């Protein structure tokens, strides 16, 4: 089984592997990181609580990334973030995990594959998530900071 470079799509022949996938070279790895930094900077320009009235999976992913970016901007208020999770993309995975636990089963299906380090959680939405339901999940998951909901 062969893998492809996450950045350029070339066959991966033993370049660099990171938590984001395989990269054929340092150049591709660096280009991917640079693109992510630009995306994170864009998220910092959006109001934290801006979200569509109904969220599809892609909207939910973007919202979790935005929450992670804001959390890392406010480390004084998010002192509990372990050093290893101070990357917005890694923290966004944890944000999604926490929020998914508090979304109702009639909206979300969560499938767990494997266990331990090899465990992968996959999820789908049965129907769009109303913004109010997302904000309720945030409160239940303990995302409060100094935000007035």
SVG drawing of the C-alpha trace seen along z (x, -y; Angstrom):
<svg xmlns="http://www.w3.org/2000/svg" viewBox="-33 -40 46 42">
<polyline fill="none" stroke="black" stroke-width="0.4" points="0.0,0.0 1.5,-3.4 0.7,-6.7 0.6,-10.1 2.3,-13.4 -0.3,-15.4 0.8,-18.6 1.6,-17.7 0.1,-14.3 3.2,-12.5 3.8,-9.0 5.4,-8.9 8.7,-7.1 10.0,-7.7 10.1,-11.5 8.7,-12.9 5.8,-11.7 3.9,-14.0 0.6,-13.9 -0.8,-15.5 0.3,-12.7 3.2,-11.9 5.2,-14.5 7.6,-13.8 10.0,-16.5 10.8,-19.2 9.6,-21.7 6.1,-20.1 6.0,-19.9 6.9,-23.5 4.5,-24.6 1.7,-22.8 2.6,-24.4 2.7,-27.9 -0.8,-27.3 -2.1,-26.3 -0.7,-29.4 -2.5,-31.6 -5.7,-29.7 -5.3,-30.2 -4.7,-33.9 -7.9,-34.2 -9.8,-32.4 -8.4,-35.0 -10.1,-37.7 -13.6,-36.1 -15.6,-36.7 -15.4,-33.6 -19.1,-32.9 -19.8,-33.4 -21.3,-30.2 -23.9,-29.4 -27.5,-29.0 -27.1,-25.3 -23.7,-23.5 -22.7,-20.8 -19.5,-18.7 -17.3,-21.2 -18.8,-24.1 -18.3,-22.2 -14.6,-21.4 -14.0,-25.1 -15.7,-26.2 -13.6,-23.7 -10.5,-25.1 -11.6,-28.7 -12.2,-27.7 -8.7,-26.2 -7.1,-29.3 -8.9,-31.6 -8.0,-29.3 -4.3,-29.5 -4.6,-33.3 -5.9,-33.4 -3.5,-31.1 -3.9,-33.1 -7.5,-31.8 -6.7,-28.4 -3.8,-27.5 -5.0,-23.8 -3.9,-23.3 -1.0,-20.8 2.2,-21.8 1.6,-19.1 -1.8,-20.5 -0.7,-24.1 -0.9,-23.5 -4.3,-24.7 -4.9,-21.7 -4.1,-19.3 -6.2,-21.2 -9.1,-21.4 -9.2,-17.5 -9.8,-17.7 -12.4,-20.4 -14.3,-18.3 -14.1,-15.3 -15.5,-17.3 -18.3,-18.9 -19.3,-15.6 -19.9,-14.0 -22.6,-16.6 -24.4,-16.6 -27.6,-14.4 -27.6,-11.0 -30.4,-12.0 -28.0,-14.5 -24.6,-12.7 -23.2,-9.2 -19.8,-8.5 -17.9,-5.4 -14.7,-4.3 -12.2,-2.1 -9.3,-0.4 -8.2,-1.2 -5.3,-2.9 -3.0,-4.9 -4.5,-3.3 -8.0,-4.5 -9.8,-6.6 -13.0,-8.4 -15.1,-9.2 -18.4,-11.0 -21.1,-12.1 -24.1,-14.3 -27.5,-12.8 -28.9,-16.3 -27.4,-19.8 -26.6,-21.0 -28.4,-24.1 -26.1,-26.8 -28.0,-26.9 -27.4,-23.2 -23.7,-23.7 -23.5,-26.5 -25.3,-24.3 -22.7,-21.6 -20.0,-24.2 -21.5,-25.1 -21.9,-21.4 -18.3,-20.7 -17.0,-23.5 -16.2,-26.1 -17.1,-29.3 -14.0,-31.6 -15.5,-35.0 -17.9,-34.7 -21.4,-35.8 -23.6,-33.3"/>
</svg>
